[in-house]
Amino acid sequence: MKKDMIFFSTEGKGLTSTSANHIANLAKEMVRETEASLEGLTFYSTSVALIGNDSVNTLREGDTSETLGKIKAQLHTIAKANSLIAWLREAIKAKERLLKEVDDLTLNDFMKLQGIKKPDMPTRGTALTEDEYYASLSVDERNRFYSLEALASVLGKAVHPAGVIANAREQLNERLKNPKTIEGKGRDALLFFYTPTVKTSQVDEVYFAVQKEFREVQASLNAIKYDCLKAVKESEIEVQTKYADDYAKYQAEITRIQNEMSTYEKKRTREIGSFKIRIPDSLVDIYERVAHLGKN
């Protein structure tokens, strides 16, 4: 705090905190002794005598005009000594505040003090999404993707065990095994005959051709989806790598500033520790009197 610097000499002359505390204690003792002498002031003498006896004994001599003449000076001494004590105590506290200010210094405080621009915390970028990937395709590429999806869906359903071709093929094979069936009983019984309209080889040919086309279409579709997943993954890796690099640079810059701050704190602490407490001109006389007491 700049206001606290008033207590310290800019020329390196003055008292250390330890010496200032010692002088303050001596001054306090001086005040105590002076106040004690003033409290005992008596401006009359006290004598005693036995009744019927002319012999008078003096018990206490009253203070003289000489003592009376010193009272004002003693009061001023007390006042000056108290002023010295107040000055030294506040100076010691000021030094402690300056040291605490260094101890409580935050990184933000240091950067502001030194005019250092605070490094920007890196932010993680946004990776490519599947929707964004497909949106980046050309009209023909995107239409091909939708067309393959639609064709794969239709062909897949057709050759699925419950699909139209697979189901019709299975029924044909069943009717070849059982070319006729009877429904009902007695005179109401009906006999049904089943006659193939195409050869099983023809059905098998279509079935396997559709199945083969489905696999080819699915493979082409999977290739597009793979390219999409690959692009998304590469984007995620790129975003993560950039963020890691940016964060490493940010952390390195923070560490550099922290090291600067540590150096500053050590230097500032030594500097404050070397501050000497000055004695104002008006307190030099009382200071020298108190200091002289410490030498006796």
Phi and psi in degrees as a GROMACS rama.xvg file:
@    title "Ramachandran Plot"
@    xaxis  label "Phi"
@    yaxis  label "Psi"
@TYPE xy
-63.2749  -35.1862  LYS-2
-62.9428  -24.3982  LYS-3
-77.7675  -16.9829  ASP-4
-68.4594  -13.8904  MET-5
-61.4089  -23.9037  ILE-6
-79.938  -12.8019  PHE-7
-114.287  147.453  PHE-8
-81.283  138.346  SER-9
-88.1851  -5.20702  THR-10
-105.491  7.02343  GLU-11
77.3812  11.1316  GLY-12
-102.744  141.032  LYS-13
143.245  -158.737  GLY-14
-108.835  147.968  LEU-15
-77.6547  168.093  THR-16
-61.1705  -37.9372  SER-17
-64.4929  -45.6889  THR-18
-66.0759  -40.1977  SER-19
-62.6999  -40.7899  ALA-20
-64.7481  -39.6722  ASN-21
-64.3128  -45.3399  HIS-22
-62.5868  -40.614  ILE-23
-62.1834  -39.5683  ALA-24
-66.4926  -40.4168  ASN-25
-63.7746  -41.5404  LEU-26
-64.8992  -37.7981  ALA-27
-62.8286  -40.8903  LYS-28
-66.9832  -38.3775  GLU-29
-60.977  -43.9927  MET-30
-61.647  -44.0855  VAL-31
-59.9758  -46.3772  ARG-32
-67.3264  -40.7031  GLU-33
-66.4431  -42.8658  THR-34
-63.4616  -37.0087  GLU-35
-64.189  -38.8784  ALA-36
-68.6242  -33.9943  SER-37
-72.3354  -35.4891  LEU-38
-64.1986  -22.7059  GLU-39
-93.6214  9.47993  GLY-40
-61.6696  133.056  LEU-41
-143.3  120.489  THR-42
-98.4903  35.6149  PHE-43
-155.125  155.384  TYR-44
-96.7969  152.177  SER-45
-119.038  126.902  THR-46
-126.071  163.323  SER-47
-141.379  147.49  VAL-48
-149.979  150.665  ALA-49
-81.7511  141.937  LEU-50
-62.9579  132.873  ILE-51
85.8973  2.05627  GLY-52
-121.994  126.331  ASN-53
-78.2812  -7.02256  ASP-54
-77.2239  124.013  SER-55
-115.505  131.312  VAL-56
-110.63  132.534  ASN-57
-83.5046  124.138  THR-58
-89.9552  -39.1204  LEU-59
-153.509  132.289  ARG-60
-83.2256  134.658  GLU-61
-73.7779  154.357  GLY-62
-66.109  146.216  ASP-63
-92.0291  175.534  THR-64
-64.0201  -25.5168  SER-65
-63.9911  -45.4263  GLU-66
-64.8356  -40.9864  THR-67
-58.9783  -38.1503  LEU-68
-70.0325  -17.4922  GLY-69
-91.1212  -12.7249  LYS-70
-59.7995  -47.2562  ILE-71
-59.0402  -42.2289  LYS-72
-65.1516  -37.637  ALA-73
-65.6212  -40.3471  GLN-74
-63.5397  -41.0115  LEU-75
-65.3407  -35.8377  HIS-76
-62.8568  -43.7556  THR-77
-61.7544  -44.7871  ILE-78
-62.4233  -44.5118  ALA-79
-67.5026  -39.3178  LYS-80
-63.5039  -41.78  ALA-81
-65.2116  -36.8663  ASN-82
-63.5407  -41.6596  SER-83
-63.0428  -44.155  LEU-84
-60.0789  -47.013  ILE-85
-60.6237  -43.9978  ALA-86
-61.56  -47.9407  TRP-87
-67.0054  -41.551  LEU-88
-63.7376  -43.0673  ARG-89
-67.1505  -35.1868  GLU-90
-65.6332  -41.4301  ALA-91
-62.9038  -43.2813  ILE-92
-64.9267  -37.49  LYS-93
-61.9757  -41.844  ALA-94
-64.6834  -40.2573  LYS-95
-64.9329  -37.7041  GLU-96
-64.5112  -41.7418  ARG-97
-63.0777  -40.4607  LEU-98
-67.243  -39.3152  LEU-99
-67.6221  -34.6901  LYS-100
-59.9843  -39.9712  GLU-101
-69.0026  -43.0674  VAL-102
-64.4345  -34.5107  ASP-103
-89.3784  0.684454  ASP-104
-60.3258  127.185  LEU-105
-96.5154  166.744  THR-106
-62.4935  -40.3348  LEU-107
-63.4159  -41.6105  ASN-108
-60.5458  -43.7332  ASP-109
-63.5321  -45.0255  PHE-110
-63.035  -39.5929  MET-111
-66.3457  -41.3565  LYS-112
-62.9964  -39.6563  LEU-113
-92.8949  -1.12351  GLN-114
69.4791  30.9738  GLY-115
-91.7279  129.951  ILE-116
-71.6733  129.045  LYS-117
-66.9392  127.311  LYS-118
-61.6541  141.45  PRO-119
-77.636  130.428  ASP-120
-67.1877  124.403  MET-121
-66.1185  148.37  PRO-122
-113.783  146.603  THR-123
-77.3537  129.128  ARG-124
-70.9246  173.735  GLY-125
-101.832  125.188  THR-126
-77.1779  158.601  ALA-127
-63.7299  137.397  LEU-128
-101.534  166.293  THR-129
-61.5437  -42.2818  GLU-130
-60.8358  -41.4009  ASP-131
-66.7825  -35.6452  GLU-132
-63.2737  -50.5922  TYR-133
-65.5524  -30.393  TYR-134
-68.8609  -21.9894  ALA-135
-83.6884  -10.4044  SER-136
-71.3691  156.53  LEU-137
-71.8652  168.948  SER-138
-57.3227  -46.5334  VAL-139
-65.164  -43.6466  ASP-140
-64.1623  -42.7228  GLU-141
-69.1676  -40.2776  ARG-142
-64.4657  -38.3856  ASN-143
-61.4187  -40.1415  ARG-144
-61.9436  -48.1735  PHE-145
-64.7931  -37.4504  TYR-146
-65.628  -43.811  SER-147
-63.6921  -39.5874  LEU-148
-61.1002  -45.513  GLU-149
-65.2867  -44.7667  ALA-150
-66.2859  -41.9575  LEU-151
-62.625  -37.908  ALA-152
-65.7682  -45.3292  SER-153
-67.005  -49.1574  VAL-154
-63.7013  -40.7547  LEU-155
-62.0795  -43.4205  GLY-156
-65.092  -34.7219  LYS-157
-67.351  -39.7049  ALA-158
-96.1446  -1.27773  VAL-159
-64.0714  148.028  HIS-160
-47.4008  -28.1627  PRO-161
-102.85  6.76179  ALA-162
-75.9326  168.976  GLY-163
-62.8745  -46.4078  VAL-164
-71.4052  -46.5542  ILE-165
-61.3169  -38.2775  ALA-166
-69.9542  -43.0527  ASN-167
-66.0067  -38.058  ALA-168
-64.4998  -43.1809  ARG-169
-64.9828  -40.5591  GLU-170
-65.1494  -38.526  GLN-171
-61.128  -47.03  LEU-172
-61.0058  -37.7227  ASN-173
-66.2861  -41.2736  GLU-174
-70.7065  -29.2887  ARG-175
-66.9683  -34.6101  LEU-176
-74.1654  -36.0075  LYS-177
-128.117  83.4651  ASN-178
-71.3672  -11.1775  PRO-179
-147.214  153.594  LYS-180
-141.122  156.538  THR-181
-116.165  133.86  ILE-182
-125.574  134.173  GLU-183
94.0055  179.536  GLY-184
-134.477  153.68  LYS-185
61.7982  -137.369  GLY-186
-71.3616  -17.1454  ARG-187
-92.1321  2.08405  ASP-188
-68.0812  142.024  ALA-189
-117.67  136.326  LEU-190
-107.901  119.827  LEU-191
-103.924  134.842  PHE-192
-113.042  138.647  PHE-193
-118.798  118.876  TYR-194
-118.93  122.559  THR-195
-60.4004  137.901  PRO-196
-100.686  -15.794  THR-197
-137.529  159.032  VAL-198
-75.0405  149.364  LYS-199
-63.3774  -30.3911  THR-200
-65.493  -34.0247  SER-201
-68.8712  -41.1409  GLN-202
-64.4819  -44.1792  VAL-203
-61.6166  -38.3537  ASP-204
-61.9427  -46.2875  GLU-205
-65.6586  -44.3035  VAL-206
-58.5474  -50.0861  TYR-207
-71.3293  -29.5941  PHE-208
-66.4354  -44.2222  ALA-209
-65.0909  -40.9947  VAL-210
-62.2659  -40.9486  GLN-211
-66.1135  -43.3426  LYS-212
-63.8348  -38.1066  GLU-213
-60.1922  -44.2693  PHE-214
-63.3072  -40.5006  ARG-215
-65.9084  -44.0755  GLU-216
-64.0417  -41.7535  VAL-217
-63.4747  -38.5989  GLN-218
-64.129  -43.0255  ALA-219
-64.0983  -40.7032  SER-220
-65.0203  -42.5794  LEU-221
-63.828  -33.2405  ASN-222
-64.7563  -41.765  ALA-223
-65.7741  -43.8788  ILE-224
-64.1782  -36.0315  LYS-225
-64.1617  -43.5456  TYR-226
-60.1163  -37.6635  ASP-227
-64.4975  -50.5643  CYS-228
-62.0489  -37.484  LEU-229
-64.5301  -44.9363  LYS-230
-63.7223  -41.5633  ALA-231
-63.3245  -44.9356  VAL-232
-64.8423  -44.7002  LYS-233
-61.4217  -38.1948  GLU-234
-64.8936  -42.0267  SER-235
-61.9832  -42.7416  GLU-236
-65.3366  -42.0396  ILE-237
-62.4841  -43.952  GLU-238
-64.1553  -44.898  VAL-239
-65.6719  -40.7959  GLN-240
-64.354  -44.0724  THR-241
-63.2739  -42.8173  LYS-242
-63.0437  -42.5901  TYR-243
-62.6723  -41.6721  ALA-244
-65.4115  -46.0036  ASP-245
-62.4627  -41.2596  ASP-246
-68.2747  -37.1296  TYR-247
-63.4445  -41.3877  ALA-248
-65.7457  -42.1355  LYS-249
-61.3465  -46.1712  TYR-250
-65.3561  -36.9517  GLN-251
-64.9283  -39.871  ALA-252
-67.4915  -41.5162  GLU-253
-61.9019  -42.8955  ILE-254
-63.0831  -40.2657  THR-255
-61.6166  -44.3921  ARG-256
-66.9333  -38.8483  ILE-257
-62.409  -38.7725  GLN-258
-65.617  -40.7223  ASN-259
-61.7993  -41.6921  GLU-260
-64.9007  -40.5058  MET-261
-62.2609  -42.6623  SER-262
-63.1741  -43.0198  THR-263
-61.6421  -44.7848  TYR-264
-61.3407  -43.5871  GLU-265
-64.2095  -44.7528  LYS-266
-64.4844  -44.5466  LYS-267
-65.8558  -38.589  ARG-268
-64.0535  -42.701  THR-269
-63.4299  -40.915  ARG-270
-62.9168  -47.1988  GLU-271
-65.4189  -38.9336  ILE-272
-60.5557  -27.8619  GLY-273
-87.9542  -6.48582  SER-274
-60.522  134.479  PHE-275
-106.958  136.069  LYS-276
-78.3341  122.686  ILE-277
-81.827  155.116  ARG-278
-110.21  117.779  ILE-279
-57.2824  150.175  PRO-280
-54.0793  -38.526  ASP-281
-69.7229  -14.0423  SER-282
-110.381  3.80986  LEU-283
-62.668  -43.7805  VAL-284
-60.3026  -49.2177  ASP-285
-67.9828  -35.2359  ILE-286
-61.571  -45.0306  TYR-287
-66.0269  -35.5141  GLU-288
-64.1435  -45.2279  ARG-289
-66.9584  -44.5148  VAL-290
-61.0389  -36.5963  ALA-291
-64.3947  -34.5329  HIS-292
-61.8546  -36.9258  LEU-293
-69.0526  -19.253  GLY-294
-90.4652  -17.6644  LYS-295
